[in-house]
Amino acid sequence: MIYLDNAATTYPKPPQVYRVWNEAMRAYGANPGRGGYEFSSVTSEAVYESRAICAEFFGAEPENTVFTLNCTHALNYAIKGLGRRGVHFVISDLEHNAVLRPVHTCAAHYGGSYSIFETHEDDELTLARAERAIHPNTAAMICTAASNVTGRRLPIKRLAELCRRKGIVFVVDAAQGAGVLPLKLGGGINIICAAGHKGLYGPMGTGLLLTDGSVQLNSIIEGGTGSASESPLQPDFTPDRFESGTINTTGAIALGEGVRFVAAKGTDVILRHELELCRRFCDGVRTINGTILYTDITAKNSDRYAPVVSFNLLGRSSAQISEALGRRGFCLRAGLHCAPLAHRKLGTSERGTVRFAPSVFTSAQEVEQLLRAIRAISAE
């Protein structure tokens, strides 16, 4: 099996992540923050160490670093936490359903609305359209760091500066950016939502909500936090406000080890490796008859992309291509990738695309094997 669906979740994980997860299952089995005995205390310390590692990686404070189940969970906390009567949101036309759906639901619940601005290859046009979408009652702009369909990066730093000038909250969906792009709080970025199981190489069932401490979010889940237990009100301080119930303790501890791995290797090194594999893949696909590239990464334009490539074969649905590759031992995801806005923009809403997404562990040899398989399928 050659796994190339790393935009969904990375596999394999670094060996040390498996080791730490296994050790955590055995050594940190008590509920953190729920007991005065030593077993609970050492578990709390291990969770805090992981929290501090994740916080440092994104330029946050540990107390403003919340463990979630995934990026979608974090985005719901951020978006619905900003809800108020007549609220207005701004999002891009590349957003995943993890942004579109909670924005739609929150706006409807509060009698509000949202605007979708059109992105463009020219960042100046993207910025101008984003600015025009901001209304007097806009609460926040929520944007993906990079499309999970084409890998196209948005001008996040400049959008953040725009939001700072306009006095609105800027939320970054870092599902496809965390671990490969240099993303930190500050400069107008108020909230980062990240998937722990993708570019941060943590286990599935892990994610992060990181804030700069300037935004007061409503809670959407209430319950036991191990703090302020005498009150019927949810704590007003983080991370307790957003960590009701028992967290994924072993997952959170292992996530810290994944972040430590990425930090030690360097996001720039990881990005360079994965983009080179994408460039090699694009070069190969261009030579195969009947292929369509929706992401065309070259040496000159690679700084505009995250390592994700979408393609199709004429005369076949994306599902047929994925199944044919699967029979040959390759794992690539087909369909709409839970991002209907991006596919509407591409004109692929009916058939979807096949997505190639390498990881730090993918080799050039595996890319060449994939290209040979696509050539064989094309020739059938």
C-alpha positions in Angstrom: 0.0 0.0 0.0 1.2 3.5 -0.9 -0.7 6.1 1.2 -1.1 9.5 -0.5 -4.2 10.9 1.3 -2.3 12.9 3.9 -4.6 16.0 3.4 -7.2 13.9 5.2 -4.9 12.5 7.9 -1.2 11.8 7.9 0.0 8.2 7.8 2.3 6.9 9.0 3.0 9.0 12.1 6.6 9.5 13.4 7.7 6.4 15.5 8.0 8.6 18.6 4.3 9.5 18.4 3.3 5.8 18.5 5.7 5.3 21.4 4.4 8.2 23.4 0.8 7.3 22.7 1.4 3.8 23.9 3.2 4.9 27.0 0.5 7.5 27.8 -2.1 4.8 27.7 -0.3 2.9 30.4 1.4 5.7 32.5 -1.3 8.4 32.4 -4.5 6.6 32.9 -6.0 8.9 35.5 -8.4 11.8 34.7 -6.3 15.1 34.5 -7.4 17.9 36.8 -10.0 15.7 38.5 -8.2 14.3 41.6 -5.8 15.4 44.3 -3.8 12.1 44.2 -0.5 11.7 42.5 -1.7 9.6 39.5 -4.0 12.4 38.5 -1.3 15.1 39.1 1.3 13.4 36.9 -1.3 13.0 34.1 -2.1 16.7 34.4 1.6 17.6 34.2 2.0 15.5 31.0 -1.1 17.2 29.4 0.2 20.6 30.4 3.7 19.9 28.9 2.0 19.0 25.6 -0.2 22.1 25.8 2.9 24.2 26.3 4.6 22.6 23.3 1.6 23.3 21.0 1.2 26.9 22.4 4.9 27.7 21.7 4.6 26.4 18.1 1.7 28.8 17.3 2.8 31.7 19.4 0.1 31.3 22.0 0.0 31.1 25.8 -0.7 27.7 27.3 -3.8 29.0 29.0 -5.2 30.0 25.6 -4.5 26.7 24.0 -7.5 24.3 24.0 -7.4 20.7 23.0 -10.3 19.7 20.7 -11.4 16.6 18.9 -10.4 18.0 15.5 -10.2 21.2 13.5 -14.0 21.1 12.8 -14.6 21.1 16.6 -12.3 24.0 17.0 -13.9 26.0 14.2 -17.4 25.5 15.7 -16.1 26.8 19.0 -14.7 29.9 17.3 -17.5 30.7 14.9 -20.5 29.9 17.1 -18.7 31.5 20.0 -18.8 34.8 18.1 -22.5 34.6 17.6 -24.8 37.5 18.5 -28.0 39.1 17.1 -27.7 40.2 13.5 -24.1 38.8 13.2 -22.4 39.0 9.9 -19.4 36.8 8.8 -17.1 36.9 5.8 -15.6 33.8 4.3 -13.7 32.9 1.0 -14.9 30.8 -1.9 -12.4 28.1 -1.0 -13.8 27.2 2.4 -14.4 23.7 3.7 -17.8 22.7 5.1 -16.2 22.9 8.5 -16.4 26.7 8.0 -19.4 27.1 5.7 -21.8 25.0 7.7 -21.3 26.5 11.2 -21.2 30.0 9.6 -24.5 29.3 7.8 -26.1 27.8 11.0 -24.8 30.5 13.3 -26.0 33.3 11.0 -29.4 31.8 10.6 -29.8 31.2 14.4 -29.0 34.8 15.2 -30.9 36.4 12.3 -27.6 37.3 10.7 -25.9 36.7 7.4 -22.6 36.0 5.7 -20.7 37.0 2.6 -18.5 34.9 0.4 -15.7 36.8 -1.4 -14.1 35.5 -4.6 -10.4 34.6 -4.5 -8.2 35.3 -7.4 -4.7 34.4 -8.6 -3.8 38.1 -8.1 -3.6 38.7 -4.3 -4.5 42.3 -4.8 -7.9 41.4 -6.3 -8.5 38.8 -3.5 -7.8 41.5 -0.8 -10.0 44.1 -2.6 -12.9 41.6 -2.8 -12.4 40.6 0.8 -12.5 44.2 2.0 -15.7 44.9 0.0 -17.4 42.0 1.7 -16.9 43.5 5.2 -20.1 45.2 6.6 -20.5 47.5 9.5 -21.9 44.5 11.6 -19.2 42.0 10.5 -18.0 40.1 13.5 -15.3 38.0 11.9 -13.6 36.8 8.8 -12.8 33.1 8.6 -10.4 31.9 6.0 -8.5 28.7 5.2 -4.8 29.0 5.1 -4.8 26.8 2.0 -7.4 25.0 0.0 -7.8 21.3 0.8 -8.7 20.8 -2.9 -6.1 22.6 -4.9 -3.6 23.6 -2.2 -3.9 27.3 -3.2 -2.7 29.5 -0.4 -4.5 32.6 0.6 -2.6 35.8 1.5 -3.2 35.2 5.2 -0.9 37.9 6.6 -2.4 40.6 4.5 -6.0 39.4 5.2 -5.1 39.5 8.9 -3.8 43.1 8.6 -7.0 44.0 6.8 -9.1 42.6 9.6 -7.0 44.4 12.2 -7.6 47.8 10.4 -11.3 47.1 10.2 -11.5 46.0 13.9 -12.9 42.6 13.2 -11.8 39.1 14.4 -9.7 37.0 12.0 -10.0 33.2 12.3 -7.6 31.0 10.4 -8.6 27.5 9.4 -5.2 25.8 9.5 -6.4 22.3 8.7 -4.2 22.2 5.6 -1.6 24.8 6.8 -0.5 23.7 10.3 2.8 21.9 10.1 3.8 23.1 6.7 3.1 26.8 6.6 4.5 29.4 9.1 1.3 30.2 11.0 1.4 32.1 14.3 -1.0 34.3 16.3 -0.4 38.0 16.0 -0.4 40.5 13.2 -4.2 40.5 13.1 -4.6 36.7 13.5 -6.8 36.3 16.6 -7.7 32.6 16.4 -6.1 29.6 14.8 -8.0 26.3 14.5 -5.8 23.3 13.6 -6.2 19.6 13.0 -3.8 17.6 15.3 -3.9 14.5 13.0 -2.8 16.1 9.8 0.4 18.1 9.4 1.1 18.0 13.1 1.4 14.2 13.0 -0.8 13.6 16.1 -3.4 10.9 16.5 -6.9 11.1 15.0 -9.3 12.7 17.5 -7.0 15.6 18.2 -7.2 19.3 17.3 -6.4 22.7 18.7 -8.2 26.0 19.3 -5.6 28.7 19.9 -6.5 32.4 20.7 -4.5 35.5 21.3 -6.6 36.2 24.5 -8.3 39.2 23.1 -11.5 37.5 22.0 -14.3 36.5 24.5 -16.0 33.5 22.9 -19.4 32.1 24.1 -19.3 28.5 25.1 -21.3 26.0 23.1 -20.8 23.0 25.4 -21.1 23.2 29.1 -20.2 20.6 31.7 -17.6 19.4 34.3 -14.2 21.1 34.0 -12.7 20.2 37.3 -12.7 23.9 38.2 -15.3 26.3 39.7 -17.4 23.2 40.4 -19.6 25.0 42.9 -21.1 27.3 40.2 -23.8 26.4 37.7 -22.1 28.7 35.2 -19.4 27.6 32.8 -15.9 28.9 33.8 -15.1 32.2 32.0 -11.4 31.4 31.6 -9.5 29.2 29.2 -8.8 26.4 28.5 -11.4 25.2 31.1 -14.2 27.1 29.3 -13.8 24.9 26.3 -12.7 21.6 27.8 -15.8 20.2 29.4 -15.7 16.6 30.3 -12.7 14.3 29.9 -10.3 15.3 27.1 -8.6 12.8 24.8 -5.7 12.7 27.3 -3.5 10.2 25.5 -4.2 11.8 22.2 -3.3 15.3 23.6 0.0 14.0 25.0 0.9 12.2 21.7 -0.1 15.4 19.8 2.6 17.2 21.7 5.1 14.7 20.5 3.9 15.2 16.9 4.3 19.0 17.2 7.8 18.4 18.7 8.7 16.3 15.7 7.5 19.0 13.2 9.3 21.8 15.2 12.6 19.8 15.2 12.4 19.0 11.5 11.3 22.5 10.5 8.1 23.4 8.6 10.3 25.0 5.9 12.1 21.6 5.4 8.8 19.7 5.4 7.1 22.1 3.0 10.1 22.0 0.6 10.1 18.2 0.5 6.4 17.9 -0.1 6.2 20.6 -2.7 9.0 19.0 -4.6 7.0 15.8 -4.7 4.0 17.8 -5.9 6.0 19.5 -8.6 7.4 16.1 -9.7 3.8 14.7 -9.8 2.5 17.6 -11.8 5.4 17.4 -14.3 4.6 13.7 -14.8 0.8 14.1 -15.1 1.3 16.7 -17.8 2.8 14.1 -20.1 -0.1 11.6 -19.7 -2.8 11.8 -22.3 -6.3 12.6 -21.1 -5.3 14.1 -17.7 -6.6 17.4 -16.3 -4.6 19.2 -13.7 -6.5 21.6 -11.4 -3.3 22.3 -9.4 -0.2 23.0 -11.6 2.8 23.4 -9.3 6.0 24.5 -10.9 9.4 25.6 -9.6 8.3 29.3 -10.1 4.9 29.3 -8.5 5.4 26.7 -5.7 5.4 29.5 -3.0 1.6 30.0 -3.8 0.6 26.5 -2.8 0.4 24.0 0.0 1.3 20.4 -0.9 -2.0 19.3 -2.4 -2.8 18.5 -6.0 -6.1 17.7 -7.7 -6.5 16.0 -11.1 -8.8 14.0 -13.2 -8.8 11.7 -16.3 -11.1 12.5 -19.2 -14.0 10.1 -19.6 -13.9 8.8 -16.0 -15.4 10.0 -12.7 -13.0 10.8 -9.9 -14.5 7.8 -8.0 -13.6 5.5 -10.9 -10.0 6.8 -11.0 -9.6 6.4 -7.2 -11.0 2.9 -7.3 -8.7 1.9 -10.1 -5.7 3.3 -8.2 -6.9 1.6 -5.1 -6.8 -1.8 -6.8 -3.2 -1.1 -7.6 -2.4 -0.3 -4.0 -2.6 3.5 -4.0 -4.7 5.5 -1.4 -6.0 8.8 -2.9 -9.2 10.5 -2.0 -11.8 11.3 -4.7 -15.0 13.4 -4.7 -15.8 16.8 -3.3 -13.5 16.6 -0.3 -16.2 18.3 1.9 -15.5 21.6 0.0 -18.4 22.3 -2.4 -17.5 26.0 -2.7 -14.0 25.1 -4.0 -15.4 22.6 -6.5 -18.0 25.0 -7.7 -15.2 27.4 -8.4 -13.3 24.7 -10.3 -16.4 23.6 -12.2 -16.0 20.1 -10.8 -19.2 19.9 -8.7 -20.6 17.0 -10.7 -17.5 14.7 -10.9 -15.2 15.9 -8.1 -11.5 15.4 -8.4 -8.8 13.0 -7.3 -6.4 14.4 -4.7 -2.7 13.7 -4.3 -1.3 14.7 -0.9 2.2 13.6 0.1 3.7 13.7 3.6 7.2 14.1 5.0 7.5 10.3 4.7 6.5 10.1 1.0 9.4 9.3 -1.4 10.1 10.3 -5.0 10.0 6.6 -5.9 6.5 6.3 -4.6 5.4 9.3 -6.8 7.0 7.6 -9.9 5.1 4.4 -9.1 1.9 6.4 -8.9 2.6 8.1 -12.2 3.1 4.7 -13.9 -0.2 3.5 -12.5 -2.0 6.6 -13.9 -0.4 6.0 -17.3 -1.6 2.4 -17.2 -5.2 3.4 -16.3 -5.2 6.2 -18.9 -4.1 3.7 -21.6 -6.8 1.1 -20.8 
